[in-house]
Amino acid sequence: MMRRISAALLAIVGAIAIGAVALQRHEPINALWILTAAVCVYLLGYRFYAAWIAARVLSVDAWRATPAERLNNGRDFVPTHRAIVFGHHFAAIAGPGPLVGPTLAAQFGYLPGTLWILVGAVLGGCVQDMIILLLSTRRDGRSLGQMARDELGPLGGFAALVGTLIIMIILSAVLGLVIVNVMKHSPWATSTVFATIPAALIVGLYLRLWRPGRVLEASLLGVALMLLALLAGGWIDHQPVLRPLFDYTAIALAGFVILYGFCAAILPVWLLLAPRDYLSTFLKLGTVALLAVAIVLTHPQIKMPAVTAFTDGTGPLFGGKVFPFVFITIACGAVSGFHALVASGTTPKLITNEADVRLIGYGSMALESFVAIMALIAATLLDPGVYFAINAGAGVVGATPAAAVQTISGWGFPVTVEQMQALASAMGERTLFARSGGAPSLAVGMASIFGSTFGRGLLALWYHFAIMFEAVFIMAVLDAGTRVGRFMLQDLLGHLWQPLGRTSWYPSVLLASALMVGAWGYFLYIGVIDPNGGVNILWPLFGISNQMLAGIALSVATGIIIKSGKLRYALVTLAPLAWLALVTTTAAWQKITSSDARIGLFAAADDLARKLALGALAPERAAVAPQLIFNQRLDGWLTMLLLAILWFVILDMARVCVRRLRGRPLRSSSEAPYQSSRLQGAAAQVRP
Amino acid sequence: MRRAAQWLRRRVACVWNGLRTASGDDAYERYRAHQAARQALEPPLSRRAFYEDTQRRKWSGVSRCC
C-alpha cells in the first residue's frame, strides 16, 4: 500500500514539475522545477518500466547463476555487492559527453534538450544499457562486437568493430579539441592541467613501487597534489616571469595533447593511465555530488528562453534545425551507444544476481542522465548573451570583442564588452570570448553555482577547479580510448601480418599507437585551425557515430529478443531503434546533401573552394582553406560510411528476424546454459 | 550509550569496507582469500604482480566511456 501511495505521490509531483517546465513561458523558471521533474521521471521509469522490462521482456531470473558466480576466479569474475557494481558502472559510463552535449544544445533553449534528455533516457538509453548488460551477463560477459557476430553473423560483427574504431577516433579528437579550447592562452588552466601529469606519475609510482595496490591512500595523495596544482596555477598566473611559460596557442597545445596521447598509449598502464583514472574518478564523483547539492541550495533561475529562434537551423554553435540536431548533439545523457561497450565489458563479470541489472544498467544511466540535466542547468543559468559570447566561434560572430557583442546583441541577447571583461577577470582569465567546445561556459556556470553556495570571492578558483575537473577526466578518456583503439587496430593488422597482432610486440605497439594517435590527431589539428571553432563540425559527427553505435546495440538486442520468441515485446528496443535510425539518417543526410554551407559538409567545402578561387578570403583564412576543404569532404565521406554501417547492421538484424519468423534455421543462441545459483540469499534478493 | 557506540562503529566499518572494495583497495586481500578458500595449488601472485596484472587486464578493454 505504502509503495502505491509513494508511486502516486511521485507521479503527481512529477506531473506538476513537468507542467511548470512546459507551460512557464516568457518568464524565468527556477532550476528546481527541472530538477524535480527529472528525479520524478527517473524514479517512475525505474519503478515501473524497468521492472516490467526485467520481468516480462528479459525474464530476469534471480535463481540463475551469473558468470561472476560460475566462473569466479577472484580477479575478473568476482561476485560483488550491487551498490559497488553500481558505483563502478556509473564511474565507467559517466564521461565528459553528458556535460558538453547539453551545453551545446542549450543554443536551442532549455526545453528541447531537457525533454530529449528525460524521454531519451527513460525510454531509450536506460533500456539499452540494462538490456545489453543482461544479454552480456548471460553470455559470460561477451563484448557487443562478439554478440553481434554470434547472434547476427560475421558481417554484423565486423561492422560493429569498424563502427567502434571510428567512434574512438572521433571521440578522442573532439575531446582533445575541447581541452585545447579550455587551455589556449590560459596560463592558469594550462599549468594546472600540465601539473596533473606529474601528479598522476607520482601516484602511479606510489601504487606500484612503494605501496602496491593501496588505492585509497594513493588517491588521497593524488587529490591533494591536484588541489595543490590548482592553487599553484593561480600563483603562476600572477608571476610575470612564469606566466608566459604556460601561455600557448591552440596549435601548440594540440601538439602537446597529441604527444601526450601517444605516450599514454605506449607507456605501461600502471605508470600514467591507471593512476590518472583513479584521480579522475574521485574528482568526478565528488564534483557531481557537490554540483547537485549546490544547485539544490542555490536553486538558480534559468535565464535562457525555453526555445530560441535558433531552432530554425541558424544557431551560432552549430548549424541545423532542432530536429534532428538536438537528438544528435545530446547523445550521452539521453542515449549513448558507447555505454553498450562498457555494459558488455567489465560490469557483467561482477554481477552477483541477475535481478541487479535493473539497478546497475537502468539506474546508472538514469543517474548519468541526471548529470546531463545539471549540465544543462549550469549552461542555461548564464545570461544568454554571455553564453553565446563564450561558445560562438570567431568565424561566426566576428574576430574582435566589439564585433562579437554587436552580433550577439543583434540576435536579441544583449551583452557588452565590459560585462565579458568583468566576467573574465572574475574567473581569473584574460578573455572568455570564442572559447567554443562547451567546457569553458560550463565551468563559468559551475563556478557561479559553487560561488553562490560556498563564497563569491573564490570565483576564479572555482572556475579553474571546474576546468581541472573537466580536463582531468577528458584526458583519462583520451588515454583509455587511444589504448583500446590501439588494441583494435592491432587486432585488425594481425589479419594482414600475424606479428602485428601481438599486443606486446613493441614495433607493433608503436605502429598501432602512432596510427591511432595520428588519426584523431589529424581531426584535432583541423578543428584547431578551423576559424569556426571545429566543434561545430566534430561534435555532430561524434553524435552521429554515437547514435550509430546505439543503433547497432539496439539492433543486436532486438535480434536476440525476436530470436528468443518474444516478438510481442520487440517494440521495447525496436521503438528507440526506429527513432534513432530516423534522427541519425536525417542528420547524416542533411550533413551530406544540404546546400546550406552551415550544415552540408560538401556544400561547405564547395563554398570555401569558390571563395578561395575568387580570392575573397583573408590571407590567414586562405592559407588554411585547402586543408579545411579536404577535411570537410573527408567528413562527408565518413558520415556516409557511418550511415552505411548503421543500415547494414539494421538490415542484417531484419534478415535474422525474418528467418526466425519464417521458421528458417538460424545461428543458435550464444547464451550460456542455465545453472542454478548456489549463492546464499540469492532468492531473497529478488526485486519486484 | 554503549549500544549506540557499537552501532556507530559497525556503520563506519561497513562504509569503510564498502569504500575499500569500491576503490579496489582490498582487491589483493580478496584475491588471497579466494585462493585460500579454493585451496589453489599454484603459488599466489605477489601484491605488486597482482596489481600490475589487474591494471593490464582492466585497460585492455573498454573501461571508460564518453
Interface residues (C-beta under 8 A of the other chain):
Chain A: N72 N73 G74 R75 D76 V78 T80 H81 A83 I84 G87 H88 A92 I93 A94 G95 P96 G97 S143 L171 L175 L207 R208 P212 G213 R214 V215 L216 S219 P268 V269 W270 L273 A274 D277 Y278 A331 C332 S336 F338 H339 L341 V342 G345 T346 A476 V477 A480 G481 R483 V484 F487 T503 F542 N546
Chain B: G18 L19 R20 T21 A22 S23 G24 D25 A27 Y28 R30 Y31 A33 H34 Q35 S46 R47 R48 F50 Y51 E52 D53 T54 Q55 R56 R57 K58 W59 S60 G61 V62 S63 R64 C65 C66
